[in-house]
Amino acid sequence: MRLSLLPASERPRERLMAKGAEALSDAELLALLLRTGSRGKSVLELAQSLLLENDGSLQRIFSLTHSQLCRTHGIGPSKAIQFKACLELAKRLLAAEGPVVSLQAALENIQAETAFAEKEHLYAIYLDARGRVLKYERIATGTVNATAFHPREVFKTAFAENAASIALAHNHPSGNAEASEDDVEMTRAFATLCESVGLGFAGHRVLAAKGSTPV
């Protein structure tokens, strides 16, 4: 059914104006972002289909590439661009709102960001003297099972942020959170480097679909 045929109280746009965005379901918010439906489907039905195809996960939807989005029936290049732009704005807004309060919260965010990654991504997490996160960032992207990075760039950011210590985290696309021998060796070397430049080392965790483990 076309949205124009629905009672005004059931249309996403009118519901948002009357009750606020927080009152809308995921499908309704996606429908507003999509704006128009496809042949034989209203925009709300298209949004519901997109959710079903991705197990109801917004994280999974917004981690799709532009080309993957375009393969979804009813989503063309223009709609896919809107999705990617919306995601980038959300990331920038979150970054501007301030630091993540705890290391655990940062690790959970990173785990969500890399949940469907096909390659390893290594993150540095910068903490103040009280253990609060000042900033975290991806510092390297590797292959399916290895990542290399340059500690000098990490230390440069740490000093710029006036960090007291650094933690590391990386994902395992295989889903196995067990640390490899290379992970252990790299962690020991980085901890030694941190000590040599007067920075604390707050640990290194491997993140995967089956959980996370310290290195």
VOGU-3710 file (C-alpha; in Angstrom, 3 decimals, decimal comma):
1> mrlsllpase> 0,000/0,000/0,000  1,255/3,472/-0,866  2,011/5,620/2,157  -0,301/8,307/0,858  -3,188/5,869/1,316  -2,373/5,285/4,981  -3,987/7,408/7,695  -1,760/10,377/8,530  -1,216/9,004/12,044  0,487/5,904/10,560
11> rprerlmakg> 2,842/7,614/8,108  6,489/7,844/9,262  6,896/11,517/8,364  3,756/12,593/10,188  4,531/10,346/13,169  7,982/11,894/13,482  6,574/15,413/13,456  3,898/14,519/15,992  5,846/12,261/18,379  9,533/12,758/17,634
21> aealsdaell> 12,079/10,544/15,894  12,546/8,364/18,990  8,961/7,100/18,616  9,628/5,567/15,188  10,643/1,983/14,531  13,859/1,092/12,693  11,823/0,379/9,555  10,104/3,759/9,718  13,388/5,630/10,150  14,905/3,705/7,228
31> alllrtgsrg> 11,828/4,528/5,140  12,389/8,236/5,734  15,995/7,847/4,643  15,017/5,878/1,518  12,286/8,452/0,699  10,686/6,431/-2,122  9,756/2,812/-2,680  10,224/0,591/-5,702  7,873/-0,925/-8,233  5,318/-2,960/-6,306
41> ksvlelaqsl> 6,648/-1,938/-2,880  5,990/1,077/-0,725  8,981/2,755/0,868  8,003/1,245/4,237  7,834/-2,245/2,722  11,225/-1,666/1,099  12,673/-0,658/4,466  11,184/-3,743/6,114  12,644/-5,954/3,367  16,070/-4,392/3,860
51> llendgslqr> 15,903/-5,185/7,573  14,790/-8,783/6,945  17,579/-9,369/4,438  20,103/-8,267/7,089  18,684/-10,114/10,099  17,151/-6,932/11,483  20,608/-5,467/12,152  21,129/-1,763/11,508  24,850/-2,276/12,107  24,924/-4,831/9,301
61> ifslthsqlc> 22,940/-2,596/6,942  25,193/0,407/7,462  28,344/-1,668/7,096  27,320/-2,676/3,560  29,408/-1,154/0,803  27,905/1,096/-1,843  27,925/-1,746/-4,382  26,335/-4,177/-1,911  23,547/-1,705/-1,192  22,942/-1,268/-4,906
71> rthgigpska> 22,373/-5,029/-5,241  19,330/-4,751/-2,991  16,147/-4,567/-5,047  14,784/-1,034/-4,924  18,041/0,657/-3,861  19,963/2,392/-6,610  23,187/4,410/-6,586  21,478/7,556/-5,295  19,849/5,842/-2,296  23,090/4,005/-1,531
81> iqfkaclela> 24,978/7,317/-1,486  22,403/8,726/0,963  23,018/5,760/3,278  26,796/6,151/3,231  26,540/9,921/3,766  24,165/9,405/6,689  26,554/6,920/8,313  29,519/9,262/7,949  27,568/12,148/9,491  26,611/9,917/12,425
91> krllaaegpv> 30,263/8,941/12,945  31,358/12,579/12,909  28,589/13,573/15,312  29,602/10,854/17,758  33,235/11,939/17,505  32,272/15,549/18,208  30,172/14,697/21,261  33,199/13,807/23,351  35,293/10,876/24,473  34,037/7,425/25,254
101> vslqaaleni> 33,890/7,160/29,037  35,412/3,721/29,535  37,847/1,384/27,833  35,186/-1,339/27,828  32,770/0,946/25,974  35,442/1,696/23,372  36,146/-2,018/22,916  32,432/-2,715/22,468  32,198/0,045/19,849  35,187/-1,347/17,968
111> qaetafaeke> 33,779/-4,858/18,134  30,528/-3,592/16,598  32,372/-1,629/13,903  34,381/-4,687/12,839  31,635/-7,301/13,251  31,368/-7,946/9,504  34,870/-6,901/8,429  36,636/-9,241/6,030  40,124/-8,045/6,986  41,939/-7,384/10,225
121> hlyaiyldar> 41,739/-3,823/11,550  44,023/-2,616/14,337  42,874/0,156/16,668  44,756/2,316/19,159  42,836/3,551/22,200  44,260/6,574/24,007  43,525/6,948/27,730  44,060/9,694/30,282  45,649/9,241/33,709  42,318/8,084/35,155
131> grvlkyeria> 41,845/5,408/32,514  39,170/7,296/30,590  39,242/7,109/26,815  40,305/10,310/25,111  40,064/8,945/21,595  40,308/5,757/19,603  41,199/5,308/15,958  41,944/2,659/13,367  45,688/2,686/12,775  46,106/-0,145/10,282
141> tgtvnatafh> 44,235/-2,502/7,986  45,772/-5,799/7,022  44,849/-9,087/5,375  42,439/-11,719/6,642  44,945/-12,826/9,280  47,695/-10,210/9,729  48,171/-6,490/10,299  51,288/-4,302/10,428  51,499/-0,754/11,775  53,961/2,029/12,594
151> prevfktafa> 54,236/2,746/16,372  55,693/6,189/15,665  52,360/7,447/14,315  50,537/6,017/17,323  52,884/7,768/19,738  52,518/11,014/17,789  48,751/10,939/18,357  49,179/9,895/21,993  51,342/12,939/22,722  48,980/15,224/20,801
161> enaasialah> 46,057/13,957/22,926  48,131/14,180/26,128  47,446/10,480/26,739  48,867/8,658/29,739  48,537/5,183/28,249  47,568/3,293/25,111  45,533/0,139/24,571  45,369/-1,879/21,371  42,524/-3,899/19,868  42,118/-5,798/16,637
171> nhpsgnaeas> 39,535/-8,096/15,097  39,829/-11,636/13,827  37,563/-12,082/10,767  37,688/-15,853/11,305  35,516/-15,449/14,393  38,156/-17,077/16,605  39,267/-14,703/19,367  42,354/-16,698/20,314  45,571/-14,658/20,062  48,200/-15,881/17,605
181> eddvemtraf> 51,932/-16,084/18,293  52,379/-12,997/16,096  49,787/-11,156/18,214  51,689/-12,009/21,390  55,064/-11,009/19,932  53,748/-7,709/18,594  52,073/-6,914/21,917  55,288/-7,493/23,897  57,284/-5,327/21,488  54,735/-2,505/21,622
191> atlcesvglg> 54,572/-2,601/25,434  58,343/-2,214/25,544  58,197/0,732/23,139  55,507/2,420/25,245  57,721/2,130/28,316  60,673/3,584/26,431  58,743/6,772/25,587  57,113/7,193/28,995  53,626/5,891/28,123  51,676/3,232/29,942
201> faghrvlaak> 50,368/0,177/28,111  46,755/-0,731/28,939  46,679/-4,080/27,154  45,706/-5,585/23,825  42,505/-7,446/23,070  41,478/-9,655/20,181  37,853/-9,085/19,163  35,781/-11,631/17,267  32,235/-12,830/16,768  32,770/-15,481/19,453
211> gstpv> 33,903/-12,982/22,061  37,156/-11,270/22,974  40,361/-12,281/24,724  43,397/-10,419/26,082  46,689/-10,973/24,313
//
